[in-house]
């Protein structure tokens, strides 16, 4: 089971997102659990990114909220979270 790794900027964006929409907290918690179990769980709609995001992946929290992450052997490195327009 991979570990989740975050950095201070990710946590800051997450806090801002949760403050603006507290109802999304449970959805994000479920996504974090699924990322730890299997980052490619179909419900996450995980896909590889291209261009300047090559080597990174995106998954869906809601219709508009995305998480950008990188994978290593046993870690999911959470890099960015926000609306589609904010993270790309």
TORKOL-4160 file (C-alpha; in steps of 0.2 Angstrom, whole numbers, padded with zeros to 4 digits, m for minus):
88
<pt num="1" X="0000" Y="0000" Z="0000"/>
<pt num="2" X="0008" Y="0016" Z="m0005"/>
<pt num="3" X="0011" Y="0031" Z="0007"/>
<pt num="4" X="0004" Y="0048" Z="0004"/>
<pt num="5" X="0017" Y="0062" Z="0004"/>
<pt num="6" X="0012" Y="0080" Z="0004"/>
<pt num="7" X="0022" Y="0097" Z="0005"/>
<pt num="8" X="0017" Y="0113" Z="0013"/>
<pt num="9" X="0011" Y="0121" Z="m0003"/>
<pt num="10" X="m0001" Y="0107" Z="m0006"/>
<pt num="11" X="m0008" Y="0107" Z="0012"/>
<pt num="12" X="m0010" Y="0126" Z="0010"/>
<pt num="13" X="m0021" Y="0124" Z="m0006"/>
<pt num="14" X="m0030" Y="0110" Z="0002"/>
<pt num="15" X="m0034" Y="0120" Z="0018"/>
<pt num="16" X="m0040" Y="0135" Z="0006"/>
<pt num="17" X="m0051" Y="0122" Z="m0004"/>
<pt num="18" X="m0059" Y="0115" Z="0012"/>
<pt num="19" X="m0062" Y="0132" Z="0020"/>
<pt num="20" X="m0071" Y="0137" Z="0004"/>
<pt num="21" X="m0082" Y="0121" Z="0003"/>
<pt num="22" X="m0082" Y="0111" Z="0020"/>
<pt num="23" X="m0094" Y="0098" Z="0012"/>
<pt num="24" X="m0080" Y="0092" Z="0000"/>
<pt num="25" X="m0070" Y="0086" Z="0015"/>
<pt num="26" X="m0077" Y="0069" Z="0015"/>
<pt num="27" X="m0075" Y="0067" Z="m0004"/>
<pt num="28" X="m0056" Y="0071" Z="m0002"/>
<pt num="29" X="m0054" Y="0059" Z="0012"/>
<pt num="30" X="m0062" Y="0045" Z="0002"/>
<pt num="31" X="m0050" Y="0050" Z="m0013"/>
<pt num="32" X="m0035" Y="0049" Z="m0001"/>
<pt num="33" X="m0040" Y="0032" Z="0005"/>
<pt num="34" X="m0042" Y="0026" Z="m0013"/>
<pt num="35" X="m0025" Y="0033" Z="m0018"/>
<pt num="36" X="m0017" Y="0023" Z="m0005"/>
<pt num="37" X="m0026" Y="0007" Z="m0009"/>
<pt num="38" X="m0023" Y="0009" Z="m0028"/>
<pt num="39" X="m0020" Y="0025" Z="m0037"/>
<pt num="40" X="m0028" Y="0018" Z="m0053"/>
<pt num="41" X="m0045" Y="0013" Z="m0045"/>
<pt num="42" X="m0057" Y="0017" Z="m0060"/>
<pt num="43" X="m0068" Y="0028" Z="m0049"/>
<pt num="44" X="m0053" Y="0040" Z="m0048"/>
<pt num="45" X="m0052" Y="0042" Z="m0067"/>
<pt num="46" X="m0033" Y="0043" Z="m0065"/>
<pt num="47" X="m0024" Y="0047" Z="m0081"/>
<pt num="48" X="m0006" Y="0051" Z="m0086"/>
<pt num="49" X="m0003" Y="0069" Z="m0090"/>
<pt num="50" X="0008" Y="0076" Z="m0105"/>
<pt num="51" X="0017" Y="0091" Z="m0110"/>
<pt num="52" X="0025" Y="0101" Z="m0095"/>
<pt num="53" X="0016" Y="0089" Z="m0083"/>
<pt num="54" X="0024" Y="0073" Z="m0091"/>
<pt num="55" X="0028" Y="0060" Z="m0078"/>
<pt num="56" X="0013" Y="0066" Z="m0067"/>
<pt num="57" X="m0005" Y="0060" Z="m0065"/>
<pt num="58" X="m0022" Y="0067" Z="m0062"/>
<pt num="59" X="m0037" Y="0060" Z="m0053"/>
<pt num="60" X="m0054" Y="0067" Z="m0050"/>
<pt num="61" X="m0061" Y="0072" Z="m0033"/>
<pt num="62" X="m0077" Y="0079" Z="m0040"/>
<pt num="63" X="m0083" Y="0084" Z="m0058"/>
<pt num="64" X="m0071" Y="0100" Z="m0057"/>
<pt num="65" X="m0059" Y="0096" Z="m0043"/>
<pt num="66" X="m0043" Y="0087" Z="m0047"/>
<pt num="67" X="m0027" Y="0081" Z="m0038"/>
<pt num="68" X="m0011" Y="0081" Z="m0047"/>
<pt num="69" X="0002" Y="0068" Z="m0041"/>
<pt num="70" X="0018" Y="0058" Z="m0045"/>
<pt num="71" X="0021" Y="0040" Z="m0041"/>
<pt num="72" X="0037" Y="0032" Z="m0034"/>
<pt num="73" X="0039" Y="0014" Z="m0029"/>
<pt num="74" X="0029" Y="0015" Z="m0013"/>
<pt num="75" X="0023" Y="0034" Z="m0012"/>
<pt num="76" X="0010" Y="0044" Z="m0020"/>
<pt num="77" X="0017" Y="0062" Z="m0020"/>
<pt num="78" X="0002" Y="0074" Z="m0019"/>
<pt num="79" X="0008" Y="0090" Z="m0029"/>
<pt num="80" X="m0008" Y="0101" Z="m0032"/>
<pt num="81" X="m0026" Y="0101" Z="m0029"/>
<pt num="82" X="m0040" Y="0113" Z="m0035"/>
<pt num="83" X="m0052" Y="0116" Z="m0050"/>
<pt num="84" X="m0047" Y="0110" Z="m0067"/>
<pt num="85" X="m0042" Y="0128" Z="m0072"/>
<pt num="86" X="m0032" Y="0130" Z="m0056"/>
<pt num="87" X="m0021" Y="0115" Z="m0057"/>
<pt num="88" X="m0017" Y="0115" Z="m0076"/>
